């Protein structure tokens, strides 16, 4: 691992740093919030499904003055399927004196192997990737390599995605329209044990409530998106046609849709799939 480079503070931005209570002495939040976002103060982080009650946490405006460990560089594994976006992110992060992208993958099902093969501190993942979604890859890394920090970076700032990211064990959920300096700051913060989330999305996730679909309903609805018949779905998912029909009917009812195609669209828009 590289050494001898000192972490540098960067201007704050739209994301709040989340602590398990009040911010520690000398450490404030991740930056000024976006227009229309909640003011500095507190926010409630949604709990994982079946987990403890929501946690009241600090969301503050100013970047922390506490540096990362000055003796080391933050090694990042970057998972993004779009080559141009991936290379641009790697180049931008490479400009930071204390951050190094040590590995890149274009598929979600390659993330765990790459994390094992390289000396990685933080895994930075897109959501929509072939092979496996970034959310599923994050959950897999959390289970197999729990010491690594997980950051979700996505185009889709949907409350449902943010909630699922937190359930997957991610320490941060960021959207791609944020400045690169804010991403770099978020990487430093998660390495210090903080969570970094968009307060607007956190509030929206609370207002919207938990994903009403079960894992099986979500799997069947996702598989139905290509127009497969119930019989085809049953074969692919190793279920009976009647069971597939029941899952789809329940999913349609829970989403308030008129048919399975509309249920897929609504669930995707909400980040439930």
Beta strands, then each sheet from edge to edge (+ up, - down):
strand 1: 15-18
strand 2: 41-45
strand 3: 55-59
strand 4: 74-79
strand 5: 99-105
strand 6: 122-125
strand 7: 149-154
strand 8: 172-175
strand 9: 195-198
sheet 1: 1+ 9-
sheet 2: 2+ 3-
sheet 3: 5+ 4+ 6+ 7+ 8+
end
